[in-house]
Amino acid sequence: MKDWHFGTEPLDWPLDGQGQREKAVLLTHTAGTGGEAEMTISLLSSCGIPAFAYHEHGVAGKVISGFSGFGEDIYVPQSQWEDAKNILEAQPFEQEEEL
């Protein structure tokens, strides 16, 4: 049960030309409350972009209070940073009603 998880298979982190994991770059900082980081990671994952949250100040606050008072940073592979940024900045559009 080592790889047990909900949902789809976790996305593989892309490899660079030398076969090493590609550099992770900061995409955004979330407030760390209300599952914002989890929703952001889920959205990116649904678009085929692997991502992870990093707690710069450790996870003790999250363990004690249920959320991180310092927030969470979201990282993505360097080659997918622009696509990830565009996804997060995308504006909703209204579809015209058919008559």
C-alpha positions as CSV (number, residue, x, y, z in Angstrom):
1,M,0.0,0.0,0.0
2,K,3.0,2.2,-0.4
3,D,1.6,4.2,-3.3
4,W,-2.0,4.4,-2.2
5,H,-3.8,7.6,-2.9
6,F,-7.2,9.1,-3.9
7,G,-7.9,10.1,-7.5
8,T,-5.7,9.6,-10.5
9,E,-2.1,8.5,-10.6
10,P,0.3,11.2,-9.4
11,L,2.0,13.0,-12.3
12,D,5.7,12.2,-12.9
13,W,8.1,15.2,-12.6
14,P,9.7,15.9,-15.9
15,L,13.4,15.1,-16.5
16,D,16.0,17.4,-18.0
17,G,18.4,16.5,-20.8
18,Q,20.7,14.7,-18.3
19,G,17.9,12.5,-16.9
20,Q,17.7,14.5,-13.7
21,R,14.5,15.9,-12.3
22,E,13.8,19.3,-13.7
23,K,14.3,22.4,-11.5
24,A,11.2,23.3,-9.4
25,V,10.3,27.0,-9.6
26,L,8.0,29.1,-7.5
27,L,4.6,29.7,-9.2
28,T,2.6,31.4,-6.5
29,H,2.2,31.9,-2.7
30,T,-1.1,30.9,-1.1
31,A,-2.6,32.0,2.1
32,G,-2.4,28.5,3.6
33,T,-6.0,28.5,4.8
34,G,-9.2,26.9,3.4
35,G,-7.4,24.4,1.2
36,E,-6.2,27.0,-1.3
37,A,-2.9,25.2,-2.0
38,E,-4.7,21.9,-2.3
39,M,-7.2,23.3,-4.8
40,T,-4.4,25.0,-6.8
41,I,-2.4,21.8,-7.0
42,S,-5.5,19.8,-8.0
43,L,-6.3,22.3,-10.8
44,L,-2.8,22.2,-12.2
45,S,-2.8,18.4,-11.9
46,S,-6.0,18.2,-13.9
47,C,-4.2,20.1,-16.6
48,G,-1.3,17.7,-16.6
49,I,1.1,19.9,-14.6
50,P,2.7,18.4,-11.5
51,A,3.0,20.7,-8.5
52,F,3.7,20.6,-4.8
53,A,3.3,22.9,-1.8
54,Y,6.3,23.9,0.4
55,H,6.0,25.3,3.9
56,E,9.0,27.6,4.3
57,H,8.5,27.8,8.0
58,G,7.8,24.1,8.6
59,V,4.6,22.3,9.2
60,A,4.3,22.7,13.0
61,G,1.7,25.5,12.7
62,K,-0.4,23.4,10.3
63,V,-0.2,20.4,12.6
64,I,-1.2,22.5,15.7
65,S,-3.9,24.8,14.2
66,G,-4.9,23.0,11.0
67,F,-3.5,25.6,8.7
68,S,-0.2,27.4,8.1
69,G,-0.2,31.0,9.3
70,F,2.7,31.7,7.0
71,G,1.1,30.4,3.9
72,E,2.3,27.9,1.3
73,D,4.4,28.2,-1.8
74,I,3.4,26.3,-4.9
75,Y,6.2,25.0,-7.1
76,V,6.0,23.6,-10.7
77,P,8.6,22.3,-13.2
78,Q,10.5,25.1,-14.8
79,S,9.4,24.0,-18.3
80,Q,5.8,24.2,-17.4
81,W,5.8,27.5,-15.4
82,E,4.4,29.6,-18.1
83,D,1.5,27.2,-18.8
84,A,0.8,27.0,-15.1
85,K,0.8,30.8,-14.7
86,N,-1.6,31.2,-17.6
87,I,-4.0,28.6,-16.0
88,L,-4.0,30.5,-12.7
89,E,-4.5,33.9,-14.4
90,A,-7.2,32.7,-16.8
91,Q,-10.4,34.7,-16.7
92,P,-13.8,32.9,-16.8
93,F,-15.9,33.6,-19.9
94,E,-19.6,33.4,-20.4
95,Q,-21.0,31.2,-23.0
96,E,-23.7,32.8,-25.1
97,E,-27.1,31.2,-24.7
98,E,-28.6,29.3,-27.6
99,L,-32.0,30.6,-28.6
